[in-house]
Amino acid sequence: MNKVRSLMLRLALKGTDLTLANPEGWPVLGPGPTWAKVPVREDTQLQISAAFSAIRLIGETVGTLPLRLMRKTEKGTERMVKDPRYALVHDQPNEYMTAVEWKEAMTVSLATMGQSYNYVEAFESTGRVLSIQPVHKSRVQPEVQRDGAILYWLTKRDGSRVGLPRPRICPIRGFGGVGELEGYAPHRLHANSLALTVAVEKYGAEFFGSGARPTGVITTKTEFGKESREQIRQNFAKYMRESWLNGELPVLDSDTQYQAVTTPNNDAQFIETRKLQIAEVARIYRVPLHMLMEMDKASYANTEQANKHFLDYTLLSYLRRIEAGLDSSLLSAQERSSGMFFQFDVRSLLRGDSTQRAGYYVQMRNAGAITQNEIRDLEDMPRIDGADDLHVPLNMAPSDMLADYLSGKNQGAS
């Protein structure tokens, strides 16, 4: 009991809450067993094919979406291409990573650990950002100071620790609870579900790896002691293994009987269980089931509809969290109030097929909302001269103009 009290005291002094919602301190007491008696760690998610597919799908999709620094103006929004931060988030945030790799790393960290950190290197005098480097969650420890401020302790590669304010570490929190400085990690909250998936795969691998033969017991009519029983077991196991490896049919004498005790796969619903675990993984990471290559219940009529569902209910939370995190860390309060913000361009996910895009462009063009050159920009085609005018149909006019015209016509008739 004294050890437990001492441990809780150390955690309290360290600033770690030992609660069910925040299980950060519990590993010190020892790894908690799962119902399936299979250990679940951070990398377990990536070892499950369905979970790996979901995490990779989310990470790679966010990584390929363009991220830009924008500013609101009286005429709409414009790209801040001359700002050094634009090139960092759009092209290359640091010397050893491209923007695609950086955005992908942030998203994978959010999906697997519920938290993402980025070390921001900047000039102390001017505040100009030089590079943005992703940092593993294990190397950052947030701590609430007495005045309420949050200091982030970063462990460098040489082992030294340095306390950094929020703008220098750029924390991006995933889904989490009230009062939590970091988001929830799926492998902690859903350890039992992931362990069941691993246990099912382990059972199938062991079953087919043993020649798809069930385990069982040997019964004989002869009485024997402990040493004889062990010798019979070893000889029988060796005989059965050699028979299966050589493709021969094992034969037992009349006094020996083999009885299988393993539940048949049909009775255990092995295939159904594996499919249900794919659906369970899809629920955990909120990925449409058909995007995990499970097509039994696919019901989308077209690609645009499927992509929009994936964008609205899966990717949007990741995109908004990253945008808000970059806004609060890389932009000053004055810059945010002046209309500057970071934004992902998601139009590539909503392009649809050529027929759908053509119909959309025609409707926008006829409504006078888009020019020919803007259409060519969306299709990655070069601009042409004389294609920047907005056209509207001749049989359409504002309602107030129509009222004035009718009123003047009636007056003229009188």
N, C-alpha and C positions, 0 to 999 in steps of 0.2 A: 504493500500500500504506500509506503514511503517513497518507493521508486516512481510510482504513478504520480504522486503529488509533486515530486521533484520535476518530473517530465512536464507536467501541466504548467508548473511555475516557469520553467524555461521557455515554453511556448508562449506564455502570456507576456513575459519580458521581451520576447522576440517580436511580439506584435502579431502572432498567429492565432486566430480563433479556432478552437478545437470544437467544431460543431458538425452536425450531420450534413449541413448544406455546404460547409467548407472543410473537406476531408484532408486538407494539406498536412496537418500534423499527425494524422493517423498512421501513415507508413512507419513512423518511428516505433510504434507499438508492434509492428510486424505486418506483413502483407495479409489483407483480409481474404479468406477463402471464398470462392464462388460456389453456387449451388451445384454446378457441374464438376467441381473440384479441378478446374483448369485455371491456371494463373493468367491474369489479363494485365498487360502492361501497355505503355504508350504505343509501342510498335506493333502490338497485336492487331490493331485496326488495319494496318497496312499488309498484314499477313493473311487477312480474310479477303478472298477475291472480290466479293460483292462490295465490302467496305472500301477496298482499294480502288475499285472502279468508281464508286461514288465520290470519294475524296479527289481522285484524279480528274474526274469530270468537272467538279466544281473548281478546282485549282487551275486547270488548264483553260477553262472557259473564261474565268476572270482574268487570267494572265494575258489572254489574247485580245481583251477589250482595250481600246485606246483610252488612256487617262490623260487629261489635259488640265491646265490652269486657265480658268476663264474669268471674265469680268463682265458684270452687267453694265450696260450703257443705256442711253436714252433710245437708241435704235435697236436694242436687243442685247445680245451677248457677243463677245469677241474673244478670240484666243490671245493669251498673253505670251506670244511666241518669243518676244525679246527678253522676257524674264528668265534668269538662269534656272529657276525652279521648274520651268516648263520642260526644258531639256532633260532635267533629272528624272521627272516622273514619266515622261513620254518616251525617252530614248534610253538613257543609261543612268541609273541612280548612283552607281559607284564604279570603280575601275575594274571589278571582276564579275559584274553581273549586268545583264541587259534588263530593260524594263519588264519584259515578259517574265523572266526568271524571278525578278523581285516581287512582282504582283502575285505570281504563282506561289512563292514561298510564304508570303503573308497569308494568303488564303488557306493554304494547307495547314499552317500553324493555327489559324482560327478554327478550322474544321476538326483538327485532331486534339488540340490542347485548349481551345476556347480563348486563346489570347495570342496577341502578336506584338512584338516590340521591334523598334527600328532606332538604331543609334544615329543621331543626326550630328554630323560634323559641320561646324560653322565657325566663322570668324567671331572672336569675342567682341571686337570693336564695332564692326558694322552689322553683325548678325547674318551675313550672307551665307547661305547654305552651300557647302562644298560637296557633300556626299550623304547618301542615306543607305545604311547597312542594316539588314535584318539580323536580329539577335535571338538566339534560342531562349525560350521561356525559362529554362532552368538557370540561366545566367543573370536573371533580373529578379530582384526582391523588392516589391513596393512596401513602403513603411510610412505610416501616418505620424507626422510630427505633433508636438504638443500644441502648436498654434493652429493645427488643422491642415497644414500643407502636406502634400504627399511628396516624398523623396524616393527616387528609384535607385536602388543600389545595384550597379552593374559590375559583374565580375569579369575582368579583362582576361585575355588569353594568357598573360603572364601570372595570373592568380591574384593580382591586386584588385581592390574594390574601390569604386568611386561613386559618390552620390550625385545624381543628376535630376534636374527638374523635368517636368513633363515635356516641354518643347524639345529637350535634348534626347529623349528616349522614345517619343512618339508612340505611346501605348494605344493599342486598338483592342477593345474588349469584345469578346463574343457574347453569346447569350448567357446571362447570369442573373443572380438575385440581388435584392436590395442590400446595400452595405458591402457588397463584394467588390474588391478592386480588380479581380480577374474573373473571366468567364468560366463556365462549366466545361470540363473535359468529358467528351462522350464515353471514353473508356472507363471513367470513374462512375458515372451515373448509370451506365448500361453495361456494367461488367458481367452481370449474369446472362444477359442476352447474347453478348459477344462470346462468352465462354461456352454457351450452348452451341453456337455455330462452330466453334473450334472443336468441341467434343464430337459433333456429328461428322465433321470432316475427318477427325482422328479415327472414329469408329469405322468409317468407310475405307480409309486408307489401310487400317490394320486388317480389316476383313478381306479385302481384295489382295492385299499384300501377302496374306497367308494362303493364297490359292482359293479364296472364297469358300473355305471350309469352316464350319462352325466349331466352337469349342465344345467339349463334352467330358464325360467321365467313363472310366473303364470298370467293369464289374466282372469278377471271376468267381468260380465255385470253390477255389482253393483258399485255404486259410494261410496267411503269411504274416510275418512280423514287420516292424517298422523299416528295418534295413532292406528286407526283400521288397517291400512296397516301393521304396525309393528307387531300387534297381529296376523294377518292372516299369516304373514311370519313365525313367531315363531311356531304357531300351525301346519302349513303345514310342516315345516321342521321336527318337532317332529313326526308327523304322518308318514312321508315318512321314517324317520330313523327307527321307530319301525316296519314298514311294511317290510323293507328290512332285518332287524335283525331277524325277526320272519319268514322270508320266505313267507310272504303273499303278495298277489297282491293288490297294492293300488287302491282305487276306488275314483273318484272325482264326485261331483254333476254336474248337467247339466249346471250350470252357471259358472263353473270353468274349465279352459283349461290350460294344461301344455305344453310348447313348448321348446324343447331342443335347445340350442344355441352353444354347443360345437361341434367343427369339428370332424367328425368321424375319428377313428384311420386309417382307410383305406385311407381316403382323406388326412390325415396328413402324411401318409407314415411312421408310427411309427416304424415298424420293419426295414424298409430300412434305416431310420435315425440312429437307434441304430447300425446297421452294418457299416454305413459310419463313425460313431464316433469311432468304433474300429479301422478302417483303419486310421483315423486321429491320434489316439494315437500311432499306429504303425509307422506312419511317424515321429511323434515328437521324439520318442525314437529310431527310426531306427531299429525296430525289425521286422523280417519277419512275415507276417500276420498269417501264419499257426502256428507259435509258440505261438500265443495268442489264440489258439484253434478256430480260424476262418478258417475252412478247405474248404470253397467253391472254392477257387482258388489255392489250393495247387498243385504245379507242379513239385516237386522234385522227381527224379527217385530213389534216394537212400539216406540213412542217411548221408553218408559221404559228398555228394554234399550239402545237407542242412546245415550240420554243418560247412562246409567250407565257405558257403555264410554268415552265422551268424558270423563266426570268422573274415572274411575279412572286412565286412562292418559294424559290430556292436561292437565287442569286441576289435578289434585290437587297436583302438584309446584309449580305456581305459587302455589296457595293456601297451602300449608304454608311455602313460602319467605317469602311476605309476612307471614304470621302470626308466624313466628319472628323475622323482622327487626324487626317492630314491637314484639314482646315484649322483645327485647334492647335496643332504643333508647328506647322510650317508657315502659317500666316499670323501676323499680328492682329490685335483687336482693331486697329485702325484700318488695316487692309481688308479685314472681313466686313467692317461697316461700310467701306467704300464699294463693296460689291464683288470682291475677288473670292473665288471658290474653286475647288477641284471637282472635276466631274468625269465620270466614265461615259463613253459613247456606246450605247447599246443598240444602235440602229442595225448593226450587222446581224444581230440575233433575230431581228424582225423583218428581214428582207423578204423572206418567202421565196417562191419560185418566180420565174420570169413573167408568167401570166399575171400573177398577183401584183408584182411590182409595176407592171405596165398599167394595170387598171388603177392603182393608187396614184401614179404620176399623172394620168389623164384627168382624174378627178381633182387633184390639187392644181393642175394647170388650168383647167376650166374654171375653177373657183378664184383664180387670180392670186393664189397663195404661194406660187413657186414659179421661177423662171426656167427657161430651157437650159441655161448654163448651170443652174442649181441641180437640175435633174442629171446633167452630165457629170457634175461633181460626185453625186451619189453613186453613179455607175462607173466611176474612175475613168471617165473619158475627158479628153482635152476640151477646154473652152473654145468657143467660136465667137467671132465679132457679131454684134447686133442681136445677141440672144439673151440680153439682160433685162428686157422689158416685161412687165406683167400685163397679161392680156385677160380680158373678161368678155363673156358673151354679149352680143349686141342686144339681145332680148331681155337683159336684166339691168335693173337700175335701183338705186336706193329708194326706200318707200317715201321719204320726205320729198325727193325730187319728183316722184310720180304724183304726189298730192298737189305740189305746186303746178305741175303741168296740167293736171285735170282742172284745177281751179282757174288757171288762166284761160284754158280752152272754153270753159263754161262762161266766163266773163266776156270773152270775145263773141260767143254765140248770142249773148243777150244784147 
